[in-house]
Amino acid sequence: MKNVKAEKFNEKASRSESKPNEVIAALDLKPGQKIVDLGAGGGYFSLRFAEEVGERGAVYAVDVNPQFLVFVSNAAEEKGLKNVETVLASENGFSLPDKVDLIFVRNAYHHLRDRTRYFKKLKRVLKPNGKLAVVEYCDGGFFSFRHFSFKHFFSFRRWFGHFVPEKTIEREMGDAGYRLVKKFDFLKEQSFSIFSKQR
C-alpha cells in the first residue's frame, strides 16, 4: 500500500546526515530484546530494530495514524519480519502485551501533550532496567544549534514549534521519574539522550 508521507519519513530517516547506523549502534541492542518505536511513522527504525533483535525479540511500532501502521505492517511482511507488531495509540497512551527493554522516540517528542504525565505513565511498560531514548530536534535559536547555519535558523521547525530544547527534555523526563544516563552529540540538528527509570 503506497503512502507518500510514510515513504518520505523513511527516506529522510535513512539519509547519511540522519546517521541511522550510528543511532542504532548507540542504542546497543541485543537479540531477544523488546522495543517500542513510539511515533513510528513509516517504520524505518522499527524494521531496523526488528533485524537487530531477531526472531526471539519483538518490536512494537506505535503511532496514532492507522495508515502509517498499515504501511509498516506491509513493509515488515515484504521483508519477512515476523517480529513487528503495530499498535494504535491515542494521545493518552497505548497498551502492550508485555514489558519492554527500550522505548525509542525519534522526532515525535514535540507532538506529545503533557509530556511529563505521559512518560510517567509509560514507566509501567518498561522493564526495571529498561531505557528510554529521545531523539528530538533542537530549538533552532540563533546561537543554539550545535552546527549553526542560516538554513536551520529559517527552518519550518523553528517557526512552527517542531522542536523541544534539550534542557526541557531533561527537566520533563526528570519530573516524570527518569534519570539521564547518556547523551550523544553526533547529530547535527537533533539532541539524542538516553534515560532510565529512577530507582
C-alpha positions in Angstrom: 0.0 0.0 0.0 1.5 3.3 -1.1 1.8 6.1 1.4 3.8 9.1 0.2 4.2 10.6 3.6 5.4 7.4 5.2 7.8 6.8 2.4 9.1 10.4 2.8 9.7 9.8 6.5 11.6 6.6 5.7 13.7 8.3 3.1 14.7 11.1 5.4 15.5 8.7 8.3 17.8 6.7 6.0 19.8 9.7 4.8 23.5 9.8 5.8 23.0 13.0 7.7 20.4 11.3 9.9 23.2 8.8 10.9 20.8 5.8 11.4 23.7 3.3 11.8 25.3 5.4 14.5 21.9 5.8 16.3 21.3 2.1 16.3 24.9 1.4 17.4 24.5 3.9 20.3 21.3 2.0 21.5 23.4 -1.2 21.9 20.5 -3.5 21.0 20.7 -7.2 21.9 19.0 -10.3 20.3 15.8 -11.1 22.1 15.0 -7.6 23.3 11.6 -6.0 23.1 11.4 -2.4 21.8 8.7 0.3 21.3 9.2 2.6 18.4 7.0 5.5 19.6 5.8 7.6 16.7 7.0 5.0 14.2 5.8 7.0 11.1 6.9 5.0 8.1 8.6 2.4 10.3 12.2 2.8 9.1 13.6 2.3 12.6 11.0 -0.3 13.5 12.2 -2.5 10.7 15.9 -1.9 11.5 15.2 -2.7 15.2 13.4 -5.9 14.2 16.5 -7.1 12.3 18.7 -6.3 15.3 16.7 -8.1 17.9 15.9 -11.2 15.8 13.2 -13.7 15.9 13.2 -14.0 19.7 12.8 -10.2 20.0 9.8 -8.0 19.3 9.3 -4.5 18.0 6.1 -2.6 18.7 5.6 0.1 16.1 3.3 2.6 17.8 1.6 5.5 16.1 -1.7 7.5 16.2 -2.0 7.2 12.4 -3.6 3.9 11.4 -2.4 4.4 7.7 1.2 4.5 8.9 0.7 1.3 10.8 -0.7 -0.5 7.7 2.3 0.7 5.8 4.7 -0.6 8.5 2.9 -3.9 8.7 3.1 -4.4 4.9 6.7 -3.4 4.8 7.5 -5.9 7.6 5.7 -8.6 5.7 7.6 -7.8 2.5 10.9 -8.2 4.4 9.8 -11.4 6.0 10.0 -9.8 9.5 7.5 -11.6 11.8 8.6 -9.8 15.0 7.0 -6.5 14.2 3.6 -5.7 15.8 1.7 -2.5 15.1 0.0 -0.7 18.0 -2.5 2.2 17.5 -2.0 4.8 20.2 -4.2 7.7 21.4 -3.0 10.9 22.9 -3.4 9.3 26.3 -1.1 6.4 25.6 -1.2 2.8 24.5 -1.2 -0.7 25.9 1.2 -3.6 25.2 1.1 -7.3 26.0 4.4 -7.3 27.9 7.1 -5.1 29.2 9.9 -3.8 27.0 13.7 -3.1 27.2 13.6 0.2 25.2 11.2 2.9 24.2 12.6 4.9 21.3 11.1 8.3 20.5 12.5 10.0 17.3 11.2 13.4 16.2 7.9 12.8 17.9 8.5 14.2 21.4 7.3 17.7 20.4 3.9 16.2 19.3 3.1 14.9 22.7 0.9 16.8 25.1 1.6 17.0 28.9 4.8 15.0 28.3 5.7 14.7 32.0 2.4 12.9 32.7 2.6 10.9 29.5 6.1 9.5 30.2 5.3 8.9 33.9 2.5 6.6 32.8 4.8 4.9 30.3 7.2 3.7 33.1 4.8 0.8 33.6 5.7 -0.7 30.2 9.5 -0.6 30.8 11.4 -3.4 32.4 13.2 -2.5 35.7 16.4 -1.9 33.7 14.7 -0.6 30.6 15.8 2.6 28.8 14.0 5.4 27.1 15.8 7.1 24.1 14.8 10.5 22.8 16.0 11.9 19.5 14.5 15.4 19.1 15.0 18.5 17.0 17.0 21.3 18.8 15.3 24.6 19.2 17.0 26.3 16.4 17.6 29.6 18.2 20.2 31.8 16.7 23.0 30.6 18.9 21.6 27.2 20.0 22.2 24.9 17.1 25.2 22.6 17.5 26.2 23.4 13.9 24.6 26.7 13.1 23.5 27.6 9.6 21.0 30.1 8.2 19.1 27.2 6.7 18.4 25.9 10.2 17.6 29.4 11.6 14.9 30.0 9.0 13.6 26.4 9.1 10.0 25.4 9.4 10.7 23.7 12.7 11.9 26.9 14.4 8.9 29.0 13.4 6.2 26.3 14.0 7.5 24.8 17.2 8.6 21.4 15.9 11.3 21.1 18.4 12.0 20.8 22.2 15.1 22.2 23.7 17.4 19.6 25.2 17.3 21.1 28.7 13.5 21.0 28.6 13.5 17.3 27.7 15.9 16.6 30.6 13.7 18.6 33.0 10.5 16.9 31.9 11.9 13.4 32.0 13.3 14.1 35.5 9.9 15.2 36.6 8.4 12.1 35.1 10.7 9.9 37.2 13.6 9.2 34.8 17.3 9.9 35.1 19.7 10.8 32.3 22.3 8.1 31.7 23.9 9.1 28.4 23.9 11.9 25.8 25.3 11.9 22.2 26.2 14.9 20.1 26.8 13.4 16.7 23.5 14.5 15.2 23.6 18.0 13.6 20.0 19.1 14.1 18.9 16.9 17.0 19.7 16.1 20.6 20.0 12.4 21.5 19.5 11.4 25.1 19.0 8.1 26.9 17.2 7.8 30.2 16.4 5.1 32.7 13.8 4.8 35.4 14.8 6.3 38.7 15.1 3.8 41.5 
